[in-house]
Amino acid sequence: MTNATLSEPATQRTVIAMGELSTYADAPVLTDALASGARVTLCWRDGAQAHFPLMWLRDNCACQACRHTVTRERLYLPLTPITAAPQASLHDGNLTLVWQDGHVSDFDAGWLHQRRPGQEPAPVIPARRPWAADFAPTSVSHADFAGSAAGERAWLTALLRDGLVLLDEGPLADEEVSRLAERIGPLRPTNFGARFDVRSKPNPNNAAYTAIGLALHTDLPNWRQPPDIQLLYCLENEAEGGESIFADGFAAADTLRRQDPEAFRILSETPIDFRFQDEEQDITTRAPVLSVDHDGQLIEVRFNNWIRDSLRLPAHVIDAWYDAYRQFWQLLHSSEHQLEFALVPGQMVAFDNRRVLHGRRAFDPSTGRRHLQGTYLDLDMLESRLRVLSRPD
């Protein structure tokens, strides 16, 4: 079928730089090419075949005129229609196109193989996995996390997959939570600072800074963009009580959808007000308790009874909203969806704040000290770090 210039079919190829740091070297060579009409049809030695639109190919030229050699960012602007098919040729199993204006584009066969139209990329980021009844969080030692790419990958993978992961046997060092977080990305600051201390203190502006029990909640739903990932590092935990509680909000919400679709619809379609206020701050936003994407998949839980503001809803929907809220509360606080354990000094828990709810039992500060340090990270930085660590050596 070819109109390409061919020599003997190549069995090996020279990898062409395509401005891409992820690997694409381990892929078959091209065996045939046909430029016709508004597309180029390519065949590979493994039998794969694909049709590439001309505009896509011209837009993805990786030469020095079309891609910045240092930043790898695109310089070409796809504003001129492609009106004539290029001349196609194969060299060492790769593709060369000569366009009507004389511009030459070289494409690596493996890079094209990965990007066949309709082809899903190989997943690096794990799919979210709801907690089973016997769920136990993955635990990675501090030494493995800090000392090896494999340990850090295991920790990141578990956190992204399960929404919660532990790190054990860390040093009892001030700001260790910040040092660990900064391996992944910059700390996400809020009105509580970039790094915060969780302990009982006088004149608190948040229930976390008391000794009372904390019902399950997500942090800072009053922000338009609540923090994605929370890290809590235990430095002291000698007081009686204070056990940590967690629940998979996505699993509980899916149960609600099965048991009462109307209650799920109300919580996912009814925006309500969340508000934090003290002498210096007044931060508020309006959003539903549950958020779903266009396919109906859950993407966020906002649940914090302390900073849920007065309902500003039509009178005829208020009772139905409270009924749905009550059902979701009961599911979250059922043993089926809860996980409870006591953090020990040198242990850190990290969790997805927009999926996993957290709380704690009350503790008695007269029986010992309890001190946790915490910070937040953006989900984008965790996914970025896992992609970087997954690149070949």
One Martini backbone bead per residue (centre of mass of N, CA, C, O) as a GRO file, in nm:
protein
  393
    1MET     BB    1   0.049   0.067  -0.001
    2THR     BB    2   0.291   0.232  -0.065
    3ASN     BB    3   0.470   0.573  -0.093
    4ALA     BB    4   0.728   0.494   0.025
    5THR     BB    5   1.063   0.495   0.080
    6LEU     BB    6   1.232   0.180   0.034
    7SER     BB    7   1.408  -0.059   0.175
    8GLU     BB    8   1.498  -0.277   0.363
    9PRO     BB    9   1.358  -0.407   0.614
   10ALA     BB   10   1.360  -0.318   0.932
   11THR     BB   11   1.474  -0.443   1.264
   12GLN     BB   12   1.610  -0.172   1.341
   13ARG     BB   13   1.650   0.135   1.535
   14THR     BB   14   1.680   0.476   1.560
   15VAL     BB   15   1.634   0.692   1.798
   16ILE     BB   16   1.412   0.962   1.813
   17ALA     BB   17   1.383   1.276   1.916
   18MET     BB   18   1.055   1.395   2.080
   19GLY     BB   19   1.040   1.550   2.354
   20GLU     BB   20   1.066   1.281   2.548
   21LEU     BB   21   1.110   1.114   2.864
   22SER     BB   22   0.964   0.887   2.804
   23THR     BB   23   0.943   0.578   2.693
   24TYR     BB   24   0.988   0.437   2.323
   25ALA     BB   25   1.202   0.214   2.232
   26ASP     BB   26   1.006  -0.040   2.291
   27ALA     BB   27   0.943  -0.088   1.955
   28PRO     BB   28   0.836  -0.123   1.653
   29VAL     BB   29   0.880  -0.110   1.333
   30LEU     BB   30   0.837   0.020   1.031
   31THR     BB   31   0.690  -0.109   0.706
   32ASP     BB   32   0.466   0.118   0.631
   33ALA     BB   33   0.344   0.387   0.398
   34LEU     BB   34   0.058   0.624   0.348
   35ALA     BB   35  -0.002   0.916   0.158
   36SER     BB   36  -0.351   1.025   0.176
   37GLY     BB   37  -0.493   1.297   0.166
   38ALA     BB   38  -0.558   1.351   0.527
   39ARG     BB   39  -0.342   1.102   0.556
   40VAL     BB   40  -0.145   0.856   0.742
   41THR     BB   41  -0.054   0.523   0.684
   42LEU     BB   42   0.050   0.275   0.926
   43CYS     BB   43   0.298   0.009   0.968
   44TRP     BB   44   0.394  -0.260   1.175
   45ARG     BB   45   0.560  -0.548   1.263
   46ASP     BB   46   0.312  -0.631   1.473
   47GLY     BB   47   0.044  -0.530   1.282
   48ALA     BB   48  -0.002  -0.252   1.324
   49GLN     BB   49  -0.252   0.009   1.256
   50ALA     BB   50  -0.268   0.361   1.136
   51HIS     BB   51  -0.436   0.687   1.132
   52PHE     BB   52  -0.297   1.005   1.044
   53PRO     BB   53  -0.339   1.317   1.057
   54LEU     BB   54  -0.176   1.573   0.916
   55MET     BB   55  -0.208   1.787   1.140
   56TRP     BB   56  -0.090   1.615   1.367
   57LEU     BB   57   0.191   1.573   1.248
   58ARG     BB   58   0.272   1.869   1.214
   59ASP     BB   59   0.224   1.947   1.521
   60ASN     BB   60   0.452   1.697   1.611
   61CYS     BB   61   0.700   1.819   1.543
   62ALA     BB   62   1.058   1.785   1.677
   63CYS     BB   63   1.206   2.005   1.577
   64GLN     BB   64   1.380   2.300   1.636
   65ALA     BB   65   1.141   2.476   1.503
   66CYS     BB   66   0.895   2.319   1.682
   67ARG     BB   67   1.098   2.273   1.931
   68HIS     BB   68   1.229   2.324   2.221
   69THR     BB   69   1.539   2.208   2.319
   70VAL     BB   70   1.490   2.248   2.639
   71THR     BB   71   1.166   2.253   2.716
   72ARG     BB   72   0.982   2.099   2.483
   73GLU     BB   73   0.813   2.309   2.362
   74ARG     BB   74   0.586   2.433   2.157
   75LEU     BB   75   0.616   2.638   1.848
   76TYR     BB   76   0.401   2.545   1.678
   77LEU     BB   77   0.129   2.664   1.472
   78PRO     BB   78  -0.205   2.535   1.388
   79LEU     BB   79  -0.308   2.764   1.131
   80THR     BB   80  -0.231   2.593   0.875
   81PRO     BB   81  -0.353   2.431   0.636
   82ILE     BB   82  -0.351   2.106   0.501
   83THR     BB   83  -0.353   2.045   0.135
   84ALA     BB   84  -0.107   1.833   0.120
   85ALA     BB   85   0.057   1.560   0.082
   86PRO     BB   86   0.326   1.412   0.181
   87GLN     BB   87   0.636   1.284   0.172
   88ALA     BB   88   0.714   0.941   0.224
   89SER     BB   89   0.956   0.780   0.450
   90LEU     BB   90   1.187   0.512   0.532
   91HIS     BB   91   1.420   0.500   0.824
   92ASP     BB   92   1.507   0.264   1.025
   93GLY     BB   93   1.180   0.238   1.084
   94ASN     BB   94   1.116   0.531   1.026
   95LEU     BB   95   0.970   0.861   0.980
   96THR     BB   96   0.944   1.068   0.681
   97LEU     BB   97   0.843   1.410   0.614
   98VAL     BB   98   0.760   1.606   0.321
   99TRP     BB   99   0.647   1.902   0.272
  100GLN     BB  100   0.525   2.137   0.057
  101ASP     BB  101   0.733   2.363   0.195
  102GLY     BB  102   0.994   2.158   0.284
  103HIS     BB  103   0.940   2.042   0.543
  104VAL     BB  104   1.095   1.833   0.796
  105SER     BB  105   0.978   1.518   0.943
  106ASP     BB  106   1.069   1.324   1.225
  107PHE     BB  107   0.967   0.988   1.330
  108ASP     BB  108   0.920   0.776   1.578
  109ALA     BB  109   0.788   0.465   1.584
  110GLY     BB  110   0.733   0.433   1.891
  111TRP     BB  111   0.590   0.701   1.938
  112LEU     BB  112   0.359   0.640   1.738
  113HIS     BB  113   0.263   0.374   1.862
  114GLN     BB  114   0.166   0.511   2.133
  115ARG     BB  115  -0.019   0.738   1.939
  116ARG     BB  116  -0.250   0.599   1.840
  117PRO     BB  117  -0.550   0.647   1.750
  118GLY     BB  118  -0.727   0.541   2.043
  119GLN     BB  119  -0.483   0.499   2.225
  120GLU     BB  120  -0.406   0.401   2.531
  121PRO     BB  121  -0.212   0.465   2.776
  122ALA     BB  122   0.000   0.354   2.988
  123PRO     BB  123  -0.041   0.312   3.313
  124VAL     BB  124   0.079   0.487   3.611
  125ILE     BB  125  -0.177   0.564   3.742
  126PRO     BB  126  -0.372   0.445   3.968
  127ALA     BB  127  -0.657   0.319   4.043
  128ARG     BB  128  -0.914   0.347   4.228
  129ARG     BB  129  -0.970   0.169   4.546
  130PRO     BB  130  -1.189   0.040   4.728
  131TRP     BB  131  -1.271  -0.051   5.033
  132ALA     BB  132  -1.261  -0.319   5.201
  133ALA     BB  133  -1.349  -0.487   5.482
  134ASP     BB  134  -1.016  -0.574   5.506
  135PHE     BB  135  -0.875  -0.315   5.516
  136ALA     BB  136  -0.520  -0.232   5.489
  137PRO     BB  137  -0.269  -0.032   5.511
  138THR     BB  138  -0.002   0.067   5.371
  139SER     BB  139   0.351   0.015   5.461
  140VAL     BB  140   0.633   0.238   5.487
  141SER     BB  141   0.942   0.297   5.539
  142HIS     BB  142   1.147   0.557   5.584
  143ALA     BB  143   1.398   0.429   5.453
  144ASP     BB  144   1.261   0.350   5.184
  145PHE     BB  145   1.152   0.624   5.099
  146ALA     BB  146   1.437   0.786   5.128
  147GLY     BB  147   1.636   0.542   4.979
  148SER     BB  148   1.414   0.471   4.742
  149ALA     BB  149   1.229   0.452   4.460
  150ALA     BB  150   1.057   0.205   4.536
  151GLY     BB  151   0.945   0.315   4.805
  152GLU     BB  152   0.813   0.569   4.691
  153ARG     BB  153   0.631   0.429   4.486
  154ALA     BB  154   0.469   0.260   4.689
  155TRP     BB  155   0.353   0.501   4.843
  156LEU     BB  156   0.216   0.649   4.606
  157THR     BB  157   0.041   0.418   4.501
  158ALA     BB  158  -0.127   0.374   4.758
  159LEU     BB  159  -0.242   0.660   4.784
  160LEU     BB  160  -0.381   0.674   4.500
  161ARG     BB  161  -0.549   0.408   4.533
  162ASP     BB  162  -0.658   0.425   4.857
  163GLY     BB  163  -0.611   0.722   5.011
  164LEU     BB  164  -0.400   0.555   5.206
  165VAL     BB  165  -0.091   0.587   5.409
  166LEU     BB  166   0.204   0.462   5.560
  167LEU     BB  167   0.476   0.573   5.780
  168ASP     BB  168   0.763   0.426   5.931
  169GLU     BB  169   1.024   0.486   6.141
  170GLY     BB  170   1.073   0.775   6.217
  171PRO     BB  171   1.186   1.061   6.317
  172LEU     BB  172   1.203   1.282   6.606
  173ALA     BB  173   1.150   1.555   6.403
  174ASP     BB  174   1.132   1.859   6.334
  175GLU     BB  175   0.986   1.894   6.013
  176GLU     BB  176   0.966   1.615   5.870
  177VAL     BB  177   0.707   1.656   5.706
  178SER     BB  178   0.834   1.870   5.517
  179ARG     BB  179   1.065   1.701   5.400
  180LEU     BB  180   0.889   1.484   5.274
  181ALA     BB  181   0.705   1.664   5.099
  182GLU     BB  182   0.946   1.807   4.932
  183ARG     BB  183   1.004   1.557   4.752
  184ILE     BB  184   0.733   1.618   4.581
  185GLY     BB  185   0.656   1.924   4.682
  186PRO     BB  186   0.504   2.193   4.750
  187LEU     BB  187   0.351   2.340   4.989
  188ARG     BB  188   0.016   2.387   5.094
  189PRO     BB  189  -0.123   2.675   5.169
  190THR     BB  190  -0.308   2.825   5.436
  191ASN     BB  191  -0.463   2.978   5.705
  192PHE     BB  192  -0.260   2.762   5.876
  193GLY     BB  193  -0.043   2.728   5.680
  194ALA     BB  194   0.202   2.513   5.560
  195ARG     BB  195   0.250   2.433   5.867
  196PHE     BB  196   0.108   2.231   6.134
  197ASP     BB  197  -0.020   2.203   6.469
  198VAL     BB  198  -0.151   1.919   6.657
  199ARG     BB  199  -0.288   2.060   6.951
  200SER     BB  200  -0.354   2.153   7.254
  201LYS     BB  201  -0.493   2.490   7.299
  202PRO     BB  202  -0.541   2.799   7.363
  203ASN     BB  203  -0.759   2.964   7.185
  204PRO     BB  204  -0.900   2.826   6.952
  205ASN     BB  205  -0.984   2.813   6.578
  206ASN     BB  206  -1.001   2.488   6.611
  207ALA     BB  207  -1.094   2.168   6.693
  208ALA     BB  208  -0.805   2.037   6.658
  209TYR     BB  209  -0.701   2.237   6.913
  210THR     BB  210  -0.821   2.014   7.087
  211ALA     BB  211  -0.958   1.729   7.294
  212ILE     BB  212  -1.176   1.657   7.125
  213GLY     BB  213  -1.375   1.493   6.939
  214LEU     BB  214  -1.368   1.395   6.585
  215ALA     BB  215  -1.550   1.389   6.338
  216LEU     BB  216  -1.593   1.319   6.037
  217HIS     BB  217  -1.381   1.477   5.778
  218THR     BB  218  -1.298   1.747   5.579
  219ASP     BB  219  -1.076   1.977   5.475
  220LEU     BB  220  -1.158   2.282   5.362
  221PRO     BB  221  -1.454   2.319   5.204
  222ASN     BB  222  -1.438   2.651   5.193
  223TRP     BB  223  -1.274   2.598   4.946
  224ARG     BB  224  -1.254   2.586   4.616
  225GLN     BB  225  -0.958   2.441   4.673
  226PRO     BB  226  -0.898   2.194   4.833
  227PRO     BB  227  -0.697   1.998   4.970
  228ASP     BB  228  -0.577   1.693   4.874
  229ILE     BB  229  -0.322   1.628   5.066
  230GLN     BB  230  -0.257   1.472   5.382
  231LEU     BB  231  -0.012   1.519   5.646
  232LEU     BB  232   0.063   1.315   5.946
  233TYR     BB  233   0.295   1.363   6.215
  234CYS     BB  234   0.422   1.180   6.481
  235LEU     BB  235   0.576   1.286   6.795
  236GLU     BB  236   0.327   1.257   7.005
  237ASN     BB  237   0.143   0.979   7.212
  238GLU     BB  238   0.047   0.965   7.555
  239ALA     BB  239  -0.239   0.994   7.557
  240GLU     BB  240  -0.550   0.925   7.632
  241GLY     BB  241  -0.645   0.844   7.337
  242GLY     BB  242  -0.666   0.970   7.000
  243GLU     BB  243  -0.772   0.806   6.787
  244SER     BB  244  -0.776   0.732   6.459
  245ILE     BB  245  -1.007   0.817   6.189
  246PHE     BB  246  -1.141   0.646   5.896
  247ALA     BB  247  -1.299   0.705   5.563
  248ASP     BB  248  -1.447   0.602   5.264
  249GLY     BB  249  -1.630   0.819   5.086
  250PHE     BB  250  -1.675   0.666   4.819
  251ALA     BB  251  -1.792   0.405   4.935
  252ALA     BB  252  -2.029   0.539   5.085
  253ALA     BB  253  -2.154   0.679   4.834
  254ASP     BB  254  -2.207   0.418   4.675
  255THR     BB  255  -2.400   0.302   4.881
  256LEU     BB  256  -2.606   0.530   4.865
  257ARG     BB  257  -2.672   0.496   4.563
  258ARG     BB  258  -2.789   0.208   4.596
  259GLN     BB  259  -3.000   0.264   4.835
  260ASP     BB  260  -3.035   0.601   4.753
  261PRO     BB  261  -3.050   0.782   4.475
  262GLU     BB  262  -3.186   1.045   4.578
  263ALA     BB  263  -2.983   1.119   4.796
  264PHE     BB  264  -2.743   1.138   4.607
  265ARG     BB  265  -2.858   1.357   4.424
  266ILE     BB  266  -2.885   1.578   4.635
  267LEU     BB  267  -2.576   1.586   4.724
  268SER     BB  268  -2.475   1.633   4.407
  269GLU     BB  269  -2.692   1.893   4.329
  270THR     BB  270  -2.656   2.058   4.613
  271PRO     BB  271  -2.559   2.352   4.700
  272ILE     BB  272  -2.355   2.465   4.969
  273ASP     BB  273  -2.238   2.624   5.259
  274PHE     BB  274  -1.902   2.714   5.342
  275ARG     BB  275  -1.745   2.828   5.666
  276PHE     BB  276  -1.474   3.036   5.775
  277GLN     BB  277  -1.432   3.211   6.101
  278ASP     BB  278  -1.251   3.488   6.227
  279GLU     BB  279  -1.079   3.773   6.305
  280GLU     BB  280  -0.913   3.735   6.000
  281GLN     BB  281  -1.125   3.529   5.869
  282ASP     BB  282  -1.341   3.472   5.555
  283ILE     BB  283  -1.417   3.155   5.425
  284THR     BB  284  -1.605   3.087   5.120
  285THR     BB  285  -1.831   2.839   4.975
  286ARG     BB  286  -2.010   2.665   4.700
  287ALA     BB  287  -2.112   2.320   4.740
  288PRO     BB  288  -2.134   2.000   4.719
  289VAL     BB  289  -2.080   1.714   4.891
  290LEU     BB  290  -2.103   1.583   4.604
  291SER     BB  291  -1.889   1.501   4.324
  292VAL     BB  292  -1.925   1.471   3.968
  293ASP     BB  293  -1.887   1.371   3.663
  294HIS     BB  294  -2.003   1.313   3.341
  295ASP     BB  295  -2.010   0.987   3.433
  296GLY     BB  296  -2.074   0.980   3.759
  297GLN     BB  297  -1.806   1.010   3.897
  298LEU     BB  298  -1.635   1.041   4.169
  299ILE     BB  299  -1.430   1.345   4.290
  300GLU     BB  300  -1.584   1.449   4.568
  301VAL     BB  301  -1.565   1.537   4.922
  302ARG     BB  302  -1.777   1.750   5.133
  303PHE     BB  303  -1.718   1.720   5.494
  304ASN     BB  304  -1.819   1.962   5.754
  305ASN     BB  305  -2.001   2.039   6.028
  306TRP     BB  306  -1.863   2.297   6.146
  307ILE     BB  307  -1.849   2.459   5.840
  308ARG     BB  308  -2.145   2.450   5.798
  309ASP     BB  309  -2.368   2.644   5.681
  310SER     BB  310  -2.640   2.782   5.627
  311LEU     BB  311  -2.918   2.699   5.464
  312ARG     BB  312  -2.972   2.814   5.116
  313LEU     BB  313  -3.285   2.702   5.065
  314PRO     BB  314  -3.556   2.589   4.971
  315ALA     BB  315  -3.801   2.483   5.177
  316HIS     BB  316  -3.886   2.214   5.007
  317VAL     BB  317  -3.564   2.086   5.035
  318ILE     BB  318  -3.451   2.070   5.326
  319ASP     BB  319  -3.549   1.797   5.441
  320ALA     BB  320  -3.422   1.621   5.217
  321TRP     BB  321  -3.132   1.699   5.277
  322TYR     BB  322  -3.120   1.598   5.571
  323ASP     BB  323  -3.181   1.305   5.505
  324ALA     BB  324  -2.932   1.257   5.324
  325TYR     BB  325  -2.717   1.341   5.532
  326ARG     BB  326  -2.788   1.130   5.746
  327GLN     BB  327  -2.723   0.881   5.576
  328PHE     BB  328  -2.427   0.948   5.521
  329TRP     BB  329  -2.333   0.964   5.811
  330GLN     BB  330  -2.402   0.670   5.888
  331LEU     BB  331  -2.214   0.536   5.684
  332LEU     BB  332  -1.945   0.662   5.772
  333HIS     BB  333  -1.998   0.558   6.092
  334SER     BB  334  -1.964   0.282   6.008
  335SER     BB  335  -1.778  -0.005   6.031
  336GLU     BB  336  -1.763  -0.067   5.723
  337HIS     BB  337  -1.599   0.233   5.664
  338GLN     BB  338  -1.393   0.200   5.900
  339LEU     BB  339  -1.081   0.324   6.052
  340GLU     BB  340  -0.868   0.229   6.339
  341PHE     BB  341  -0.590   0.408   6.500
  342ALA     BB  342  -0.274   0.454   6.657
  343LEU     BB  343  -0.040   0.670   6.658
  344VAL     BB  344   0.309   0.672   6.644
  345PRO     BB  345   0.603   0.766   6.695
  346GLY     BB  346   0.723   0.812   6.359
  347GLN     BB  347   0.440   0.835   6.228
  348MET     BB  348   0.270   0.850   5.903
  349VAL     BB  349  -0.017   0.996   5.757
  350ALA     BB  350  -0.174   0.964   5.434
  351PHE     BB  351  -0.438   1.153   5.253
  352ASP     BB  352  -0.733   1.198   5.076
  353ASN     BB  353  -0.923   1.483   5.134
  354ARG     BB  354  -1.140   1.419   4.877
  355ARG     BB  355  -1.217   1.115   5.007
  356VAL     BB  356  -1.096   1.096   5.296
  357LEU     BB  357  -1.197   1.069   5.615
  358HIS     BB  358  -1.139   1.234   5.935
  359GLY     BB  359  -1.051   1.157   6.286
  360ARG     BB  360  -1.115   1.146   6.654
  361ARG     BB  361  -1.063   1.080   6.960
  362ALA     BB  362  -1.069   1.159   7.260
  363PHE     BB  363  -0.849   1.331   7.493
  364ASP     BB  364  -0.613   1.339   7.777
  365PRO     BB  365  -0.385   1.585   7.859
  366SER     BB  366  -0.315   1.481   8.162
  367THR     BB  367  -0.170   1.193   8.045
  368GLY     BB  368  -0.036   1.352   7.799
  369ARG     BB  369   0.118   1.399   7.501
  370ARG     BB  370  -0.002   1.555   7.183
  371HIS     BB  371   0.181   1.554   6.859
  372LEU     BB  372   0.118   1.697   6.543
  373GLN     BB  373   0.227   1.725   6.204
  374GLY     BB  374   0.121   1.929   5.919
  375THR     BB  375   0.025   1.897   5.566
  376TYR     BB  376   0.007   1.986   5.215
  377LEU     BB  377  -0.083   1.853   4.888
  378ASP     BB  378  -0.079   1.815   4.553
  379LEU     BB  379  -0.184   1.584   4.332
  380ASP     BB  380  -0.009   1.660   4.088
  381MET     BB  381   0.265   1.604   4.239
  382LEU     BB  382   0.229   1.303   4.286
  383GLU     BB  383   0.193   1.218   3.992
  384SER     BB  384   0.455   1.338   3.892
  385ARG     BB  385   0.648   1.174   4.072
  386LEU     BB  386   0.563   0.894   3.964
  387ARG     BB  387   0.645   0.940   3.672
  388VAL     BB  388   0.942   0.995   3.723
  389LEU     BB  389   0.999   0.719   3.882
  390SER     BB  390   0.898   0.547   3.611
  391ARG     BB  391   1.138   0.592   3.470
  392PRO     BB  392   1.396   0.499   3.316
  393ASP     BB  393   1.742   0.469   3.382
   0.00000   0.00000   0.00000
